[in-house]
């Protein structure tokens, strides 16, 4: 029988991460993310407040926003350039960016050529 391991981020449990402030949390993050936390824009600060206060999904265009411990369990609607995609944030996402979980491009599926694409296809009937 396998025992489920408790989630740890750099040796800290989720409860310990919740109790930490931004400066303490920044010490656990890699350098790029640490700098990002220290230089939060007004839009990012407003988004953080909105996520903390809201029980409903929060819409955002901030694809570069870091996923922080208090966001775990929340639902965020992230803009992919065309529509808002729903993402439920889980423990393993801490320290990553929101945009990593919503792709902006679809996989190209090459199919049969369209009508008029080649000389022989010009005589085909429209489906």
C-alpha positions in Angstrom: 0.0 0.0 0.0 1.4 3.4 -1.0 1.2 6.3 1.4 0.5 9.7 -0.1 3.4 12.0 0.6 2.6 15.5 1.9 3.4 18.3 -0.5 6.7 20.1 0.1 8.1 23.1 -1.7 11.8 23.5 -0.9 11.3 21.7 2.4 8.3 23.7 3.5 4.7 22.4 3.8 1.8 24.3 2.2 0.7 25.5 5.7 4.1 27.0 6.3 4.1 28.6 2.9 0.7 30.2 3.7 2.1 31.8 6.9 5.1 33.3 5.1 5.2 36.9 3.8 6.3 37.8 0.3 9.9 38.5 1.3 10.3 35.2 3.1 8.7 33.3 0.2 11.1 35.1 -2.2 14.1 33.5 -0.5 12.8 30.0 -1.5 12.2 30.9 -5.2 14.8 30.9 -8.0 16.4 34.2 -8.8 14.1 35.3 -11.7 11.0 34.6 -9.7 12.5 36.3 -6.6 13.1 39.5 -8.6 9.6 39.3 -10.0 8.1 39.2 -6.5 10.2 42.2 -5.4 9.0 44.3 -8.5 5.3 43.6 -8.6 3.4 46.1 -10.7 0.2 47.8 -9.6 -1.9 45.5 -11.9 -0.3 42.4 -10.3 -0.9 43.7 -6.7 -4.5 44.4 -7.6 -4.8 40.8 -9.1 -3.4 39.3 -5.9 -5.9 41.2 -3.7 -8.7 40.1 -6.1 -7.8 36.4 -5.9 -7.4 36.5 -2.1 -10.9 38.1 -1.7 -12.8 36.2 -4.4 -14.4 32.8 -4.1 -15.4 32.9 -7.8 -13.0 32.4 -10.7 -11.0 35.5 -11.5 -10.3 36.6 -15.1 -6.8 37.8 -16.0 -4.6 38.8 -18.9 -1.5 38.6 -16.6 0.1 35.5 -18.1 3.5 36.3 -16.5 2.1 36.4 -13.0 3.7 34.0 -10.5 1.6 31.3 -8.9 1.8 31.9 -5.1 0.8 29.6 -2.3 -2.4 31.4 -1.4 -3.7 30.7 -4.9 -3.7 26.9 -4.4 -7.3 25.6 -4.8 -8.5 28.7 -6.6 -9.8 28.9 -10.1 -8.3 31.4 -12.5 -9.5 32.3 -16.0 -6.4 33.0 -18.1 -6.6 34.8 -21.5 -5.0 32.9 -24.3 -5.4 35.6 -26.9 -8.8 34.4 -28.1 -10.8 33.3 -25.0 -10.4 32.8 -21.3 -9.3 29.3 -20.3 -10.1 27.9 -16.9 -7.2 26.6 -14.7 -7.6 25.2 -11.2 -4.4 25.8 -9.4 -2.8 22.9 -7.5 0.2 22.6 -5.2 2.7 21.6 -7.9 2.1 24.8 -9.8 3.7 27.1 -7.1 6.6 29.2 -8.5 5.5 28.8 -12.1 3.8 31.4 -14.4 0.1 31.4 -15.2 0.8 31.5 -18.9 2.6 28.1 -18.7 -0.7 26.3 -18.3 -2.7 27.9 -21.1 -1.3 27.6 -24.6 -1.7 30.5 -27.1 -1.4 28.5 -30.2 -3.3 25.4 -31.4 -1.6 22.5 -33.0 -1.8 22.8 -36.8 -3.7 19.9 -38.4 -2.8 19.7 -42.1 -5.7 18.2 -44.0 -6.7 17.9 -47.6 -6.0 21.0 -49.8 -8.8 23.5 -50.1 -10.8 24.1 -53.3 -8.6 25.9 -55.8 -5.4 25.1 -54.0 -4.2 23.0 -56.9 -5.2 22.8 -60.6 -6.9 19.4 -60.1 -8.9 20.5 -57.1 -10.6 23.3 -58.9 -12.9 20.8 -60.6 -14.0 19.2 -57.3 -17.5 19.9 -56.0 -18.0 21.8 -52.8 -18.8 19.6 -49.8 
